[in-house]
Amino acid sequence: MNNNKYRILFVCVHNSARSQMAETFLNELGKDKFAAESAGIEPGNLNPYVVEVMAESGIDISGKQTKAAFDLVQQGKHYDAVITVCDAANAEKCPVFPGKTRRIAWSFPDPSGFAGTKEQIMEQTRKVRNAIQQKVEDFILEASAVKFWI
C-alpha cells in the first residue's frame, strides 16, 4: 500500500473509454482507500460519447489525457492490482507489472465499436458506464475484506 491507499491501474486498448470511466469511478467512490490510474495498450483519443455520458453523471473527464501502459512500466510504477477492462484477447497484451501485482479481468464492450444514431450510441455507452460503475462499487465492497489483499 502506498500512502495508506491501494494503488489500482485500469487498462484497456486505447485508454479512451472503459479504463477512463473505471479510474474516475474508483477515485470518486473509493477515494479513502484507493488511488486509481488508467492506461491503454495503444493510447488513442478520449471518446467524446464517454465524456458526454460521464457528464450526465456529474463527472467531467473532458480534460483527461490518454496514457500508455508500457510507459508506466518503464517509469517503474507499482500497483497493488492491474484490472483489465477490455475483452480477454486484448487483456493478454497487457504488460506485466513487477512486484506483487494482482491481475484482475473485467470484460466490457468497447464504446468505440458502437454504431447507429447518436442516441443509440449514447444509450449503449450509458449501459457500459452503468456496468462499470456497478463493478467498481462491488470491487470496493469486496476489497474491504482483509482476505482480498492477502
C-alpha positions in Angstrom: 0.0 0.0 0.0 1.2 3.5 -0.9 0.2 6.4 1.4 -2.3 4.0 3.0 -4.2 3.6 -0.2 -4.2 0.7 -2.6 -2.9 1.6 -6.0 -5.0 0.3 -8.9 -4.3 0.6 -12.6 -7.2 0.1 -15.1 -6.0 -0.9 -18.6 -7.9 -1.2 -21.9 -6.9 -1.0 -25.5 -6.9 2.8 -26.1 -7.4 4.3 -22.7 -10.2 6.3 -24.3 -13.4 4.9 -22.6 -13.7 1.9 -20.3 -10.4 2.4 -18.3 -11.1 6.2 -18.0 -14.5 5.5 -16.6 -13.3 2.9 -14.2 -10.4 5.1 -12.9 -12.8 8.0 -12.4 -15.4 6.0 -10.6 -12.9 4.3 -8.3 -11.2 7.7 -7.5 -14.7 9.2 -6.8 -16.3 6.3 -4.9 -13.2 4.8 -3.2 -11.1 7.8 -2.6 -10.4 7.0 1.0 -8.9 3.6 0.2 -7.8 3.7 -3.4 -5.6 5.7 -5.8 -6.5 4.7 -9.4 -4.8 5.4 -12.7 -5.6 4.2 -16.2 -3.7 3.5 -19.3 -4.0 1.8 -22.7 -2.1 -0.8 -24.7 -2.1 1.6 -27.6 -3.3 5.0 -26.3 -5.9 6.8 -28.5 -8.1 9.8 -28.1 -10.7 10.3 -25.4 -14.1 9.0 -26.7 -16.5 12.0 -26.9 -19.5 9.9 -26.1 -17.9 8.7 -22.9 -17.1 12.3 -22.0 -20.8 13.1 -22.5 -22.3 10.2 -20.6 -19.9 10.8 -17.7 -21.0 14.5 -17.7 -24.6 13.2 -17.4 -23.4 11.6 -14.1 -22.0 14.9 -13.0 -18.4 14.0 -13.7 -16.2 16.0 -16.0 -13.4 13.9 -17.7 -13.0 16.2 -20.7 -9.5 17.3 -19.6 -8.2 13.8 -19.1 -5.3 12.6 -21.3 -4.7 9.0 -22.5 -1.6 7.2 -21.3 0.4 4.1 -22.4 0.6 1.2 -20.0 4.1 0.3 -21.2 5.2 3.9 -20.3 4.1 3.3 -16.7 6.1 0.0 -16.6 9.1 1.8 -17.8 8.6 4.5 -15.2 8.8 1.7 -12.6 5.3 2.3 -11.2 4.0 -0.3 -8.9 0.3 -1.3 -8.4 -1.5 -3.5 -5.9 -3.8 -4.6 -8.7 -4.0 -4.2 -12.5 -7.5 -4.5 -13.8 -8.1 -5.0 -17.5 -11.5 -3.8 -18.7 -11.3 -5.0 -22.3 -12.0 -8.4 -23.8 -9.9 -11.4 -23.0 -7.8 -11.4 -26.2 -6.7 -7.8 -25.7 -6.2 -8.3 -21.9 -3.5 -10.8 -22.8 -1.5 -8.0 -24.4 -1.2 -6.0 -21.2 2.3 -5.6 -19.8 3.4 -7.4 -16.7 4.0 -5.1 -13.8 6.7 -6.0 -11.3 6.1 -6.9 -7.7 3.1 -8.4 -6.1 0.6 -7.1 -8.5 -2.8 -8.8 -8.6 -4.2 -9.2 -12.1 -8.0 -9.0 -12.5 -10.0 -9.1 -15.7 -13.3 -7.4 -16.2 -14.8 -7.5 -19.7 -16.9 -4.7 -21.0 -18.0 -3.8 -24.6 -15.8 -1.2 -26.4 -17.8 2.0 -26.9 -15.5 2.8 -29.9 -17.2 -0.1 -31.8 -20.8 1.1 -31.2 -22.8 2.0 -34.3 -26.1 3.7 -35.0 -27.6 7.1 -34.4 -26.0 9.4 -31.8 -28.8 8.5 -29.4 -28.3 4.7 -30.0 -24.5 5.1 -29.4 -25.2 7.2 -26.3 -27.6 4.6 -24.9 -25.1 1.7 -25.4 -22.3 3.9 -23.8 -24.6 4.6 -20.8 -25.1 0.9 -20.3 -21.3 0.4 -20.2 -20.9 3.4 -17.9 -23.5 1.9 -15.5 -22.0 -1.6 -15.6 -18.5 -0.2 -14.9 -19.9 1.9 -12.0 -21.6 -1.1 -10.5 -18.5 -3.3 -10.9 -16.4 -0.6 -9.2 -18.9 -0.4 -6.3 -18.8 -4.2 -6.0 -14.9 -4.1 -6.1 -14.8 -1.5 -3.3 -17.1 -3.8 -1.1 -15.1 -6.9 -2.0 -11.7 -5.2 -1.4 -12.8 -4.1 2.0 -12.4 -7.7 3.1 -8.9 -8.2 4.5 -8.5 -11.6 2.7 -8.8 -9.9 -0.7 -5.3 -8.4 -0.3 -3.5 -11.4 1.3 
